[in-house]
Amino acid sequence: MTLFDGETGKTYIVENTDGLETGIGRRLEALGLTGKTPLRLLNRKKNGAVIFTVRGTRLAVGRLIAEKIEVAEAGNI
């Protein structure tokens, strides 16, 4: 499942970010979004933006980026 498909309020584990462009992927890694990192989905806006917390930091990404971040539910690992 992708981050965009997730439900608000649930915790997920990042599985893969390989679909992202190199620059975007590196920037998200610098912000703490790496493999096996837990994140909590806070909100999904009407315009497609996804807001989540990772390592104590609140981040927002657009729909195209959120659709390329693969996650799994934290309880299913």
Backbone bond lengths (Angstrom), bond angles and torsions (degrees), N, CA, C in turn:
res aa  C-N    CA-C-N  psi(-1)  N-CA   C-N-CA  omega(-1)  CA-C   N-CA-C  phi
1 M - - - 1.435 - - 1.524 107.30 -
2 T 1.310 115.66 155.22 1.455 120.16 178.48 1.527 109.90 -100.84
3 L 1.313 115.87 165.13 1.459 120.76 178.72 1.524 110.65 -61.08
4 F 1.315 117.42 -34.92 1.460 120.63 -179.67 1.524 111.74 -65.78
5 D 1.324 117.72 -29.08 1.464 122.23 -179.15 1.529 112.96 -81.47
6 G 1.323 117.99 -9.96 1.449 121.97 -176.23 1.523 113.42 -68.66
7 E 1.323 115.09 162.61 1.467 122.28 178.36 1.523 109.52 -97.26
8 T 1.314 116.53 140.54 1.460 120.18 179.45 1.519 110.27 -64.98
9 G 1.319 115.12 142.92 1.447 121.39 179.65 1.516 114.87 91.01
10 K 1.312 118.52 -11.51 1.467 121.51 -178.32 1.529 110.61 -95.34
11 T 1.329 114.79 157.20 1.456 121.96 178.04 1.525 109.17 -103.24
12 Y 1.319 115.71 136.80 1.462 122.81 -178.61 1.519 110.04 -129.41
13 I 1.315 115.58 161.21 1.457 123.05 175.99 1.522 107.82 -112.67
14 V 1.317 117.09 130.90 1.463 121.78 179.26 1.525 108.62 -70.31
15 E 1.322 115.92 126.08 1.464 120.63 178.59 1.518 112.25 -102.31
16 N 1.335 116.76 -41.37 1.458 119.21 -171.86 1.522 109.86 -157.32
17 T 1.319 116.11 137.69 1.463 121.62 174.03 1.523 110.56 -128.75
18 D 1.326 117.50 21.41 1.462 121.80 -175.27 1.523 113.64 -67.00
19 G 1.316 118.73 -20.40 1.464 121.10 -178.68 1.517 113.87 -75.97
20 L 1.323 117.31 -9.39 1.464 121.40 -177.79 1.527 111.17 -80.50
21 E 1.317 115.30 153.62 1.458 119.97 173.71 1.527 108.06 -62.68
22 T 1.313 116.91 154.27 1.457 121.90 -174.57 1.527 112.43 -56.35
23 G 1.314 117.84 -48.90 1.463 121.32 -177.84 1.515 112.57 -63.63
24 I 1.318 116.74 -42.34 1.465 120.65 179.85 1.522 109.91 -68.11
25 G 1.315 116.82 -43.27 1.456 120.97 178.85 1.515 112.33 -60.42
26 R 1.311 116.79 -42.83 1.470 120.53 179.37 1.516 111.29 -66.65
27 R 1.318 116.91 -39.30 1.465 120.21 179.76 1.532 110.72 -64.74
28 L 1.332 117.07 -43.04 1.462 120.20 178.41 1.526 111.16 -65.68
29 E 1.325 117.42 -36.59 1.460 120.41 175.93 1.527 110.61 -63.80
30 A 1.327 116.99 -40.06 1.463 120.83 178.26 1.527 111.21 -64.28
31 L 1.326 116.66 -29.16 1.459 121.14 178.38 1.526 112.58 -84.43
32 G 1.341 117.57 -3.21 1.457 121.16 175.19 1.510 115.33 109.43
33 L 1.311 118.68 1.22 1.461 121.46 -178.47 1.527 109.25 -89.76
34 T 1.336 115.68 85.23 1.458 121.34 -179.72 1.525 109.30 -118.56
35 G 1.314 116.71 173.12 1.456 121.44 -179.58 1.519 112.30 -59.23
36 K 1.320 116.15 144.08 1.472 124.98 178.84 1.521 113.44 65.35
37 T 1.333 117.23 17.43 1.461 121.32 178.42 1.523 109.72 -91.05
38 P 1.334 118.55 131.30 1.470 119.38 176.04 1.528 110.82 -75.92
39 L 1.317 114.95 144.34 1.460 120.85 174.04 1.512 108.66 -140.55
40 R 1.308 116.54 156.07 1.472 122.08 -179.78 1.518 108.24 -119.77
41 L 1.315 116.12 124.03 1.459 121.88 -179.66 1.519 108.99 -79.93
42 L 1.329 116.69 117.91 1.457 121.47 -175.83 1.520 113.10 -93.33
43 N 1.328 117.46 -42.99 1.462 119.93 -173.29 1.521 110.34 -161.24
44 R 1.307 114.87 153.98 1.467 121.22 173.45 1.525 106.22 -130.26
45 K 1.312 116.55 115.92 1.461 122.23 -176.10 1.529 110.98 -80.33
46 K 1.330 115.83 162.95 1.468 121.38 179.83 1.524 112.54 -63.17
47 N 1.336 116.24 -31.25 1.465 119.52 -178.59 1.526 112.60 -79.76
48 G 1.325 117.60 -0.34 1.458 121.64 176.73 1.512 114.51 103.48
49 A 1.329 118.40 -7.90 1.459 120.88 179.65 1.531 110.13 -68.11
50 V 1.326 115.76 143.48 1.458 122.54 179.34 1.524 107.65 -118.45
51 I 1.328 116.42 128.84 1.461 121.95 179.95 1.523 108.00 -111.94
52 F 1.344 116.02 130.35 1.461 120.45 -178.28 1.521 109.91 -148.08
53 T 1.321 116.25 163.41 1.465 120.85 174.41 1.514 108.75 -111.49
54 V 1.309 115.01 139.83 1.459 121.93 176.05 1.523 107.28 -143.49
55 R 1.330 116.42 126.29 1.469 122.74 -179.68 1.525 112.55 52.63
56 G 1.328 116.66 39.70 1.451 121.30 176.09 1.518 115.36 81.87
57 T 1.327 118.13 3.78 1.450 122.46 -178.66 1.521 110.17 -116.14
58 R 1.310 116.51 135.65 1.462 121.25 177.55 1.525 108.47 -89.39
59 L 1.335 115.59 127.03 1.463 121.79 -179.80 1.521 110.12 -125.49
60 A 1.321 115.59 153.64 1.462 121.39 174.46 1.518 107.89 -130.76
61 V 1.325 116.33 134.07 1.461 121.85 176.59 1.524 108.33 -131.03
62 G 1.294 115.74 156.68 1.457 120.88 178.07 1.514 111.79 -77.11
63 R 1.313 114.85 170.58 1.468 121.03 -177.35 1.527 112.66 -59.48
64 L 1.324 117.79 -43.45 1.468 120.35 -177.26 1.525 111.80 -62.47
65 I 1.313 117.14 -36.26 1.464 120.58 177.53 1.527 110.10 -74.28
66 A 1.327 117.30 -44.04 1.466 121.25 -178.93 1.528 111.70 -61.34
67 E 1.313 117.10 -31.33 1.468 120.38 179.59 1.523 112.45 -73.97
68 K 1.335 118.21 -11.73 1.463 121.32 179.86 1.521 113.21 -104.69
69 I 1.331 117.10 0.32 1.460 121.67 176.91 1.524 107.83 -99.53
70 E 1.324 116.20 110.75 1.456 121.27 -178.88 1.515 110.14 -87.00
71 V 1.341 116.08 132.00 1.466 121.88 -178.18 1.525 109.82 -133.20
72 A 1.325 115.46 164.19 1.470 123.12 173.49 1.517 107.19 -131.90
73 E 1.328 116.96 149.58 1.460 120.24 177.94 1.525 108.91 -62.58
74 A 1.318 115.85 140.64 1.462 120.57 -175.55 1.523 111.96 -62.04
75 G 1.314 118.99 -30.82 1.459 121.33 -179.58 1.511 114.30 -77.80
76 N 1.327 118.37 -11.27 1.471 121.86 -175.16 1.519 113.05 -102.70
77 I 1.320 117.66 27.83 1.464 118.97 -176.77 1.513 110.45 -110.27
